Amino acid sequence: DAALFLAATVGPDRRDRWSLPDEVGDWASVPPFPAGLRVAFCPTWGDEPVEPEVAAVVAAAARCFASDLGAEVIETASPFGDIQEANRAIVAMETDLTGLRRLAAGREHELSPGLRSLLARAYTAEQFTDAITVRKGAVNAMARFMAGYDVILTPTAPLPAFGIDRDGPGVIAGRTVADDAWSPCLYPANLTGQPAISVPAGFTPAGLPVGLQIIGERLVDRLVLAAAAAFEAARPWADSRPPVFA
């Protein structure tokens, strides 16, 4: 499905200054995952917490890349740690704060706590430039790291799904986390411009799904798709359905 989506959307567009030329062409045909690749397995991002039941499922998924897909899997620390504060500042910097504040005036109580917090905070120019500098450091760290690996494996989320009526889990593996800080493995790929995909890795004892994130080097989207397709074939999941809670 992801490959078909790319087949319909890739390529340059004059309305998008970040769009790139399509140098692949045949996106709908996913290639096989080459054997012998070096795969970095990062069980956590920095020292951020992960629930043990999630860690166990993701570790088993990483072992599958060695046992079933012929990869060399190396467990290692992530290329950099928590830079969530820089991420928050970059989100604010890329947002039309003036326009949103105008739209929300008098209706702030209707917004989610996270959006209210974003619009209420007064950022300085130095905070924005500091965040840009942090992102540049992360990009450089990721480039150095990827020089030794073909893809990175991480948990998609460090915990199973929490209640839909909550803005965040509150606690992960016994540690308090902010409502916008429960996906520490995801935003690093966005900040550094890496292609990434999430695939079902397995289920907790309660039957809730656990995701495996696969990150590739910049512009190697096809390899990420190949890794995802190969893992899905080795560990099929389509017949499994998590329980539905009222």
N, C-alpha and C positions, 0 to 999 in steps of 0.2 A: 504493500500500500504506500509506504514512504517513497519507494522508487517511482511508482506511477505518479505520485504527486509531484516529484521533482521533474519527471518527464514533461509535465504540463506547465511548470513554472520557471524552470531555469533559463538563464540567458539574460543579456543586457536589456534594459528598458530606460529610455531617456528620462522617465519620471523618477527613477531611483538611482541616485549617484553611487550607491554601494553595490549595485548589481554588477556581475562579472560575465565575461564571455563564456559560452558553453563550449568547453573543450572535450566533452565526452560524447554527446550526441545520443547514444542509445542508453538512456537511463532506465528504461523499463526492464532491461535484461540485466539481472543482478549476477555478477561474476562469482565463481567459487572463491572461498577463503583460502589463500595460499598457505600451505603447510610450512612450518619452520620459522614463522614470524616471532618476533620478540614482543611479548605482551606484559605490560606493567599492571600489576594488581595492587590498587590502593584501597585497603579495607576501610579507611577513613580519610577525610580531607583535613589535613592538619591534625589537631587533637580534638576535633569535634566528636560528640558522642554518637554511638550507633547502638540500637537495641540488639542484644545478643541473638534473638531469633532471626533478625534480618541479616546480621553478620554471618550466621551459619549458612543461610540460603545463598548469599552472594559468594561466599568462599567456595561452596560446592559448584556454583556456576563457573567460577574462575578455574577450578580444577578441570572442568569439562573442556576448556580450551586446550589443555595439555593432553588429556586422555582421549578425547574424541576428535579434536580438530588439528592436532599435530603442532601446536604452538609451544614455544618456550615461555612459560609463565613465571615471572619474577615478582614476588611480593615486595613492595617498597613503599616508602613514605611518599606523600604527594609532593609535586614540584614546588608548591608554596602553601602557606597556611591560610587562616581565616582573614579575608579582606572585606568582610561584609560592610564595614562602615564606609569604605571607599565605594562599594557597590551602591549603597544607599545614596551617596552624594551624586554618583553618575546618573542614577535613575532620576533624581531631582533635577540635575542639570539638563537632561534630555527631555524634560517635561515642560509644558506650557503652564508654569505656575501661575502667572498672572491671569491667563484665561480661565484656568480651573477655579481659581479663587473667586473670580467674578461669577462664574456659573454656580458655585456652591454657596455664595453669600446668602445667609439666612436659612440655609438648608443643610448646614454642616452635620446636624444630628442624623440625617439620612445616609451619611457616608459610612463606610467601614472604618474601624479604628485606624487601620494602616493608612488609608487615604487621608483621614483627618490629620493624622500626625505629619504626613508629608506636606500638606498644605499649610500647617501651622508653624512649621519649623523655618527659621530664618537662617539661610546659609550665607557664608561669606565667599568672596572670590578665592581666598586662599584655601578654603575647604575644597572647592571645586578643582583648583589646580593641584592640590595635594592628592586628590583622588585620581586625577589623570596620571600623575607621576607614579602612584601605586600601580595603576593598571599597566603602565609601560614596563614596570619591573616584573609584573606577573607575566606579561607577554614574553619578555626575555627569558624568564625562568622556564616557562612552558616550552619555548623553542629549544633551549639547551636540553631539557628533559627528553623531548621527543626525538632528539638526535640519536638517542639510544634505544628507542622503542617504536613499534609500529602503531600500537593502539594502547589505550589505558582503560582498565576496568574499574568501576567504582559502584557502590550502591547508588540507586537512583534517589531514594529517600532513606533516611536512617531509621525509619520506624514504619510500622504498618499504618494504614489509613486511620485517621482519628475522626471524631464526630463532625458531621457536616455543619453543625450549628456553632462550631468553634473557629476562631481565627487562627489558632495555632494549638499545638499539643500541650504547651506549657512546660512539660518535662520530657526529656529523652534520656534513657538509661540513667535515671536518677539525677540528671543535671537540668537546671532551669534554662530554657531557651526563649528568646524573643519570638513574637508571633511571625516575624518575617525571616527567621533564621533557622527554619527546620529543613532546608534543602541545601546544605553546605556544599554538596558535590556538583550542583547544577550550574549556579551562576558563574563559576570559574571558566567554563567552556564558552559562555556568552561573552564574558569580558575579554577573552583572548582570541575570539574568532575561530574556535575549533569546531568542526562538525561533530555532533554527538547524537546518539539515539538511545532510547530506553526500550528494553525488551523484557517481557516477563521471565523471571528467573526461577520462580517457584512459589510456594505458599507457606505461610506460618502454620503452626499446629491448629490455630483457630480457623484456618482456611482463607486468610486474607492474602492478597497477592504481594509479592516482593519484586521490585524491578532491578535490573542490571543496566547500568549506563556504560556505553562504549564510546570513547572519545578518540578521534583520529587527529592526525596532524592537519594543519590548515590546508584546505583545498583537496583533501583526499577523501571526499564524501563517499566515493565508490567503495573504498576499502571498508568504511564503517558499515555501509549497507551489506557488503559481503559477509562481514563478521556477524552482523545481526541475523542474516538469513541462515548462515551455517549453524549458529547457536540454536535458532528456532527449530531447525531440522533435527538437531541432535537432542534437543529437549522440548518436544512439542507440548503445547499447553492449550490449544484451542478448545479441547473438550472439557476443560476445567472451568468451573464457575464459582466465585466466592459466594458466601452466604449473604442474604439480604436482610438488613436489620430495619425494623420499624422504629 
